[in-house]
């Protein structure tokens, strides 16, 4: 049997942890063997690429707006129906930003054993010694359920990591979990953001689970395929696993819950392989 191990100094992210949680084999193929994707995520390919490019362009427009570029100039980049609608929705939305210090597109990193946990934030908005808002822009075409998003690894990594590392943004003082709120703002559903406050009990649970998961992965030498073949539907490594070589449809791809699968994070510490 071939034994595998993580590269030294590996940086975990919500994406890699999500991959492991969905399927240990996918984690192995993507992050240990670093294999190219032999199958496209979804069909048609051009439609998928268009969506990704629009999402990236929209994030860049918001980033540039937050650093002060004029609305009129940026509006010229809203040159597709989706971008135009998202941009209009963003401009009409009153985000809680005045009086806050903005940290745009920042990356925070914490050591976990011999590894690192890393997250890149769209926006961390801080009112000194009072409140911290983590904003994340989503361009999903279907709004996910709140109970799905709060269990999503991104929500738990982003809030917990900010508690662990936030002193660098707060004059050397750590944030209390109770000061932190995570906001998913949906470009297609601008008046229905998902808002998730935090507390110390949640943080303790999250950090224990995250460090436990990283420790578990780092000690693995065998990464089995998921038994839930629904998770293979949108996986680009299908041909490596004899689980098909054609891609999922774009219709379903627009639904983030069907793309990423159902997550019950509380089960993570109990996973045995
Ligand atoms: S095709 Fe299925 S078993 Fe193979 S890596 Fe992807 S999710 Fe895992």
Boltz pocket constraint, residues with backbone or C-beta under 6 A from the ligand:
constraints:
  - pocket:
      binder: B
      contacts: [[A, 22], [A, 23], [A, 24], [A, 25], [A, 26], [A, 29], [A, 224], [A, 225], [A, 226], [A, 228], [A, 229], [A, 231], [A, 232], [A, 235], [A, 236], [A, 237], [A, 238], [A, 239], [A, 240], [A, 241], [A, 243]]
      max_distance: 6.0
